[in-house]
């Protein structure tokens, strides 16, 4: 989709409340399950599954653990391994959904910011143009906004 030529979308207070309530609900559910708050070092110490290893993990838990239970270790019970495998899959699905939400939210924010900035830029250009002509507020607006443009090439006096 091309960048729109104008925007002006708004969320109603009810929509904002619904969205934020949904986010809070998801966060509360996740925090109730686990709230590790690991350091980067601790995260680095974890074994990584990833796309290249998941087929092996699936075969180990779904096939070999059932066919050869005598090889299952005692430190990691098969029941918990199945739960962890299910959680791994579901959280991957959640991550994909959240990534879509984040991407769309960032694009909405970028486009809204673009047009808010365009408004300010137009207002600044008008203030700059009319500040010496006794147009009410022109000098005030110019002085108030010029800091945004300092260091961005030649500035009129």
C-alpha positions in Angstrom: 0.0 0.0 0.0 1.3 3.4 -0.9 1.7 6.1 1.8 -1.6 8.0 2.1 -1.8 11.7 1.2 -3.6 12.5 4.4 -4.5 10.6 7.5 -6.4 11.8 10.5 -7.5 8.4 11.9 -8.5 8.3 15.5 -9.2 5.7 18.1 -12.3 6.3 20.2 -11.9 6.2 24.0 -13.7 2.9 24.0 -11.4 1.4 21.4 -8.3 2.6 23.3 -9.7 1.1 26.5 -10.5 -2.2 24.8 -7.0 -2.4 23.2 -5.2 -1.5 26.5 -7.4 -3.9 28.5 -6.6 -6.7 26.1 -2.9 -6.0 26.3 -3.1 -5.9 30.1 -5.1 -9.2 30.1 -2.4 -10.9 28.1 0.4 -9.5 30.2 -1.4 -10.6 33.4 -1.9 -14.2 32.1 1.8 -14.4 31.1 3.0 -13.0 34.4 0.9 -15.4 36.3 2.5 -18.3 34.4 6.1 -17.1 34.7 7.8 -13.8 35.4 11.5 -14.7 35.0 13.0 -11.3 34.5 16.3 -12.9 33.3 19.4 -11.0 32.6 21.0 -11.1 29.1 23.7 -13.4 30.6 21.1 -15.8 31.9 19.3 -15.8 28.6 22.5 -16.6 26.9 23.0 -19.7 29.1 19.7 -21.2 27.9 19.8 -24.0 25.2 18.3 -22.7 22.0 15.9 -24.7 19.9 15.2 -22.6 16.8 14.0 -23.7 13.5 16.9 -26.0 12.7 16.6 -28.0 16.0 12.9 -28.2 16.4 12.5 -31.3 14.1 14.9 -33.1 16.4 13.2 -32.0 19.5 9.8 -33.1 18.1 11.2 -36.5 17.1 12.8 -37.0 20.5 9.6 -36.1 22.5 6.9 -37.4 20.2 8.6 -40.6 18.8 11.6 -41.8 20.6 10.3 -41.0 24.1 7.3 -43.2 23.4 9.2 -46.0 21.5 12.1 -46.2 23.9 11.0 -45.0 27.4 14.0 -46.8 28.9 16.1 -44.0 27.4 14.1 -41.1 28.9 16.0 -39.4 31.7 14.7 -38.8 35.2 15.7 -35.1 35.3 13.2 -34.1 32.6 10.0 -36.2 32.8 8.2 -36.8 29.5 5.0 -35.3 30.8 6.7 -32.0 31.4 8.6 -32.3 28.1 5.3 -32.5 26.2 3.9 -29.5 28.1 7.1 -27.5 27.3 6.9 -28.5 23.6 3.3 -27.4 23.5 4.2 -24.1 25.2 7.0 -23.6 22.8 4.7 -23.9 19.9 1.9 -21.7 21.3 4.3 -19.0 22.3 5.8 -19.0 18.8 2.3 -18.5 17.5 1.8 -15.7 20.0 5.1 -14.1 19.0 4.0 -14.1 15.3 0.6 -12.4 16.2 2.4 -9.9 18.4 4.9 -9.1 15.7 2.1 -8.4 13.3 0.5 -6.1 15.9 3.8 -4.3 16.5 4.5 -3.9 12.8 1.0 -2.4 12.1 1.2 -0.2 15.2 4.6 1.1 14.2 3.3 1.9 10.7 0.2 3.7 12.1 2.4 5.7 14.4 4.9 6.5 11.7 2.2 7.7 9.3 0.4 9.7 12.0 3.7 11.3 13.1 4.5 12.1 9.4 1.3 14.0 9.0 1.5 15.7 12.4 5.0 16.8 11.5 3.7 18.0 8.1 1.2 20.1 9.8 3.9 21.7 12.0 6.2 22.2 9.1 3.4 24.0 7.1 2.6 26.1 10.2 6.2 27.0 10.6 6.6 28.0 7.0 3.6 30.3 7.3 4.9 31.8 10.5 8.3 32.3 8.9 6.7 33.9 5.8 4.5 36.3 7.8 6.5 37.1 10.9 7.7 40.5 9.6 4.2 41.5 8.4 2.5 42.0 11.7 0.4 38.8 11.4 -0.8 37.9 14.8 1.2 35.0 16.3 3.6 34.6 13.5 6.7 35.6 15.5 5.5 33.6 18.5 5.0 30.4 16.4 8.3 31.0 14.5 10.3 31.4 17.7 8.5 28.5 19.3 9.2 26.1 16.5 12.6 27.2 15.1 14.5 25.0 17.6 13.2 22.0 15.7 15.0 23.1 12.6 18.3 24.4 14.1 21.3 22.8 12.5 19.4 21.8 9.5 21.0 24.1 6.9 20.8 27.8 6.5 18.3 29.5 8.8 16.7 32.9 8.0 17.3 35.6 10.5 
